[in-house]
């Protein structure tokens, strides 16, 4: 009886974290449609600032209503680092890099991020590296390569674009690892709100460009930018932080690769873009790798460990998106 009473809360926590993970994955996967639209009217820095400003406003309102107060002093260092790397630098570098290379190349390069998260997590946070996690990441990375190659356009991969995507992957990995410690003393909402605010402040030099772009941008592009801020940023980053506080950064990184598979499905259902055999095979490999990385040995399957079965991470907006036949630049 006592054993069952301990297992139930653990199972409930696991389900809640899994639900948060699902929200994050779906919203981050949906972001590619909005980025495609907004990126045609807004420059990389302006798009990042507009997205972060929209997200900061939404998060600030929720934070004020909930009266959560300021994060503890010990959490500020991690919040500042993750805000600068992930919310700030990552979004600008990724937006810029995706204008320099085709979508498949961008997705392929940025998807080294989960591997870097695993390495940094093991080195800096002491995250375990079980064989199932490593095997699942290898399978999923192979799937991401297949999806990226199948969706690559005819455009060349410039050196600048590849370098920007590599820097985006490094910033993403560093931001994730830096965000983990503050979640031990601050809430997910506090970490996300002030991290987003740090990123928005660092992007303020692009304010003039944002004003000029907004004056000429169609309404649909501006609405897509606001959508990116409110949902894939404010909501999804908060559910991300909630789940991250209940699992390891390394295990989170393994499920990044669920995003390409979801994007393939969304493109098929919402945009009528029928995936080819290589794309479907790659998506299947992505999901198979996620399943392997989340699985546990039979001996540990019944253990009441809420964190062991939760794997959450998704690198936002790093999926290969089908390009139109003609090259378009923002």
N, C-alpha and C positions, 0 to 999 in steps of 0.2 A: 504493500500500500504506500509506504513512504517512498519507495523507488518510483512508483507511478506518479506521485505528486511532484517529484523532482523533474521527471521527464516532460510532463505537460507544459510547464512554463518554458522549458528549453525548446520544445517543439513549436510553441506559439511564437517565441522570439525568432526562430528560424523561418517560419512562414511570413512574419512581418518583414524581415529583411529580404526574403525572396520576392515579396510583393513590391518592395521599394526598388529592388534590382530590375524587375520587369518594367516598371514605370520608366526608369532611367534608360533602359535599353531601347524601348519603343520610341521615346521622345528624341533621343540622340540619333536613332536611325532615321526618324522623320525629318531631321534637320537638313538633310542634303537637298531636299526639294526647295526649301526656303533659301538656302545659301545660293542655289543655282539662280533663283530669281533675283534676290537682292544683290548678288555679286555682279550682276550685269549693270547695275545702276550706281553702286557704291564702291569706292576704292577700299582696299584691304583695311587700312587704319580706321577709316570712317565707319565701315561696317562693324568692326570690332567695338568701337566706342558706342555706336548706336545700340548694338546688342547688349553691351554691358550696362549702359545707362538705363535701358528698359528693364533689364534684370534687377539692377540695384534699386530702382523705384519700387518694383513689385515686392522684392525681398524686404525693403525698408518698411513698407506698409505692414506686411505681415509681422515683422519683428516688433514694430511699435504696438500693434494690436495685442500681441502676445506678452508684451512687457518683459522680455527675457533679459534685458540689460546688456551691459558690455561683457565680453568674454574675460575670463581671468587673465591676469598679467602674464602668467606662464604660457598661455596659448597664443599670444600675439606674434611671437617670432615665426611660428609655423604658419599662421594665417597670412602674415605679410609675405613670406617666401612663396607659399602656394598661390596667393593672389597675383604676385608679380610674374611668376613663371607660367602658371596655367591659365588664369583668367586674362592676364595681360599679354605677355609675349607670345604664348602659344596661339592665341586667336589671330593676332596680326600676322605671325609667320605663316600659319596655315592658309589664311585667306590669300596672302601674297604668293605663297608657293603654288597653290592650285591654279593661279593665273599663268604660271610659268611652265608647268608641265601638264600632261594629260591626266585625267582623273585616275586611271589605273596606276600610273607611276606614283602619284601622290599617295594613294591608298597603300600601295606596296611599301613605300619608304616609311610612312608614318606608323605603319603597323609593327615596326620594330619596338614601338613604345612599350607594349606589354612585356617583352623580353627584358627591356631595361628596367621596368618596374620590379620584375622578379629578382634581377641581379642587385639593384639598389636596396630592395626590401630585405634580401638576405644579408647584405653587407651592413646596412645602417640600422635596420629594425630587428634583425635576428629572425626574420621570417623563415619557416621551414621550407624545404624544397623537396617534397616527396616525389617519388618516381612517377606517380599518376599525374601530378601537376605538370611535370616536365614533358611527359608523353602527350598529354592533352594539348599543351601549348604548341608542340611540334606539329601535331596533326592540324590544328586550327591555323597555324601560320601557313602551312601548305595550302589550305583552303583559301586563305586570304590572297595568296599569290595567284591562285587559279582565277579567283573572281577579279582581281586587279588586271591580270593579263587579258581576260576575256572582255573587259569593259574599256580597255585602253583605246584611245583614238589614234589618229594618224599624226598628231602633233608631236614634235620632238620634245625630249626631256632636257631642258637647259641645265647647265651646271648650277646656275643660281637657284633654279626651282628645286633641284634635288637637295642642295645645301639647306635651303629654307625648310623643306620638309623634314630633313634630319634634325635641324635645330628645334622644330616644332615637337618632334618625337621626344627629344631629350628634355625639353621644357615640360611636356606632359608627364613624363616619368618622374622628373624631379618634383613637380607640383603634387603628384599623388603621394609620394613618399613623405613630403613635407607636411601634407595635410593630415596624415594619420595621427601623429602625437597630439596635436591640439584637440582632437576628438575625444581624448581621454579626460579632459577637464571642461571643455565647452560643448554646447549642443550643436547638432548638425545645422540648425538654422543660423546660429551665431557664426559658425565657421564659414558657411556659404555666403551669408550677407556681407560680412566684412571682407572676405576674400574677393567677392565681386566688386565691392567698393574700391579696394586697393587697385584692382585691374582697371577699373573705370578711370580712376585718378591718373594712373600712369598713361592712359590713352588720351588724356585731355589735349596733348599737342595736335591731335587730329580733329579738334573741334571745328576749326575753320573749314576743313575739307568736308566734314559732315554737313555743315550748314549749306555749303555750295552744292553738294551732291543731292541733298534733300530737296533743294529748290527745283532741280531738274528731274528728279526721279519720279517714275510713275507711282501711283498710290499702291499698287500691288507690291512693288518692291519694298516700299516703306512698311507696309503691313507685315510683310514677311520678315523684315528686320525686327520689328516689335515682337512678332511671334517667337523668333529665335531668342529674344531676351527673356520673355515671360515663361515660356514652356521648356525648351531644351536647356536654358540657362538657370532661371530662378527655381523652377519646380524640379527639373531633373538633377541639377547639381545638389539640391537639398536631399532628395531621396538617395542620391549617390552617397552623400556624406553619412546619412543615417545607416546605410548598409555597410559602408567602410568602417564605421565605428564598431561593427559587430563581426568583422572578419579581418583577414590579413591583406595587406596591399598586394602581395604576390599572388594569392588566390584570386583576388579581384581582377588582376591583369589577365588571367587566363580566359575570362569570359568576354574580353574585349571583342573577340572574334565572332561573337554572335551577331554583331552589327551588320557585317556584309551580307549574311544570309537574310536578315530581316529587310535590308534595303532591296535585295533582289525581289523579295516577295512584294514589298510596297510598290516598287516600280512596275511590277507586273499587274497588280490589282488597281492601283490608282492612276498610273500613266499609260497603261497598255503596252509597256515595253517588255515583250516576251523574251525571257532569258534563253540563251543557247545552252547546249549540253555542257560545255565547260563551266559556264556560270552556275548551273544547277549542281554540278559535281562539286565545285568549290564551296558553294553554300552548304551542301551536305557535309563536307569535311569540316567546315567551321563549327557546325552544330555538334558533330560527332566529337570533335576535340574538346568542346565545352563540356559535353557529357562526361568524357573521361576525366577531365580535370576536376569536376565536381564530385565524382564518385569516391567512395571510401572503401577500404578493405572490409571484407565481411566481418572480420573480428571486431571492427570498430563501428560497424553500421548501427548497432543498437545503443551506442554510447550517447548519453544526454549532453552532447556538446553543441550548443546553438550555433557556434561560429564555424564548426567544421564543414557543414554542408552548404554554406552560403558563399557564392562566388558572384561578383557583381560587376566588375569594372568594364567600362566601355569607353574607348577613346572617342570623344564626341567629334562628329563631322569628319571622320577620317576614312570614310568608305569610298569605294570607287563608284562614281556616278556616271551613267551613260551620257556622253556628250552629243549634242546635235552635230549634224554632218559638217556644218561650217564652224570654224573656230570663233569663239566669242570671248571677248575680254571685258573685264569690268572697268 
